[in-house]
Amino acid sequence: MSALRAPLLALRQELLQSRHDAADDVKPVVLDQSAVGRVSRVDALQVQQMALHVARRRDERLALVDAALGRIDKGTYGFCVECEEAIDARRLQVDPTALRCIKCAEKNTG
């Protein structure tokens, strides 16, 4: 199980570090026109919105990683949540948070 857990823990640590590094990017933008010009504020607001979007995606990914670690603890990791068949190891190497086998995943996107 440690071989399965290690990449997920590394990914989790990477996501947490990314969250810490980007903490200043999502802070409110100062609207004091004497401090920065109007164009600079608009640019800052756009950068902030992009940072918020990245933060949401990172937090979603972190939740998937935590859920995968929980499945390892329960002994259900690597099994499709729909058909309960084993998920191919190659799929888990590409996405260690995969919930579905490729057959069920294709069925859900089609």
C-alpha positions in Angstrom: 0.0 0.0 0.0 2.9 2.4 0.6 3.7 2.3 -3.1 0.2 3.5 -3.8 0.2 6.1 -1.0 3.6 7.7 -1.8 2.6 9.4 -5.1 -0.6 10.7 -3.6 1.1 12.0 -0.6 3.7 13.7 -2.8 0.9 15.3 -4.9 -0.9 16.4 -1.8 2.3 18.1 -0.5 2.8 19.8 -3.8 -0.8 21.1 -3.8 -0.5 22.4 -0.2 2.8 24.1 -1.0 1.2 25.7 -4.1 -1.7 26.9 -2.0 0.8 28.5 0.5 2.9 30.1 -2.3 -0.2 31.6 -3.9 -1.8 33.0 -0.8 -1.0 36.6 -1.6 -2.4 36.3 -5.2 -6.0 36.0 -4.0 -6.0 38.8 -1.5 -8.4 41.7 -2.2 -7.1 44.3 -4.7 -6.6 47.8 -3.3 -9.0 50.2 -5.0 -7.1 53.3 -3.9 -6.7 55.2 -7.2 -3.9 57.3 -5.8 -1.8 54.2 -5.1 -2.2 52.6 -8.5 -3.7 53.8 -11.8 -7.0 52.5 -13.2 -5.4 50.2 -15.8 -3.1 48.7 -13.1 -6.2 48.0 -10.9 -8.0 46.3 -13.8 -4.9 44.2 -14.5 -4.6 43.4 -10.8 -8.3 42.4 -10.7 -7.8 40.1 -13.7 -4.8 38.5 -12.1 -6.7 38.0 -8.9 -9.6 36.3 -10.7 -7.3 34.0 -12.5 -5.6 33.2 -9.2 -9.0 32.5 -7.6 -9.8 30.1 -10.5 -6.5 28.3 -10.1 -7.1 28.1 -6.3 -10.5 26.5 -6.8 -9.1 23.9 -9.2 -6.2 23.2 -6.9 -8.6 22.7 -3.9 -10.8 20.4 -6.0 -7.7 18.4 -6.9 -6.7 18.3 -3.3 -10.1 17.0 -2.3 -9.7 14.2 -4.9 -6.3 13.3 -3.5 -7.6 13.2 0.1 -10.5 11.0 -1.1 -8.1 8.6 -2.8 -6.0 8.4 0.4 -9.2 7.6 2.2 -10.0 4.8 -0.3 -6.5 3.4 0.4 -7.3 3.3 4.1 -10.6 1.6 3.4 -9.2 -0.9 1.0 -11.3 0.3 -1.9 -8.6 2.2 -3.8 -8.1 1.0 -7.4 -11.7 -0.3 -7.8 -14.2 1.4 -10.0 -17.0 3.2 -8.0 -19.6 2.1 -10.6 -18.8 -1.5 -11.7 -16.5 -2.3 -8.8 -13.9 -3.9 -11.3 -10.2 -3.1 -10.8 -9.0 0.1 -12.5 -6.1 -0.6 -14.8 -2.7 0.3 -13.1 -1.7 2.3 -16.1 -4.8 4.5 -15.6 -3.9 5.0 -11.9 -0.3 6.0 -12.9 -1.7 8.7 -15.1 -4.3 9.8 -12.6 -3.9 8.3 -9.1 -7.3 9.9 -8.1 -9.3 8.0 -10.8 -12.6 6.8 -9.5 -13.7 4.9 -12.6 -12.3 2.3 -14.9 -11.8 3.5 -18.5 -15.0 1.8 -19.7 -17.2 3.5 -17.1 -15.4 6.8 -17.5 -16.1 6.7 -21.2 -19.7 5.8 -20.6 -20.1 8.9 -18.3 -18.6 11.4 -20.7 -20.4 10.1 -23.9 
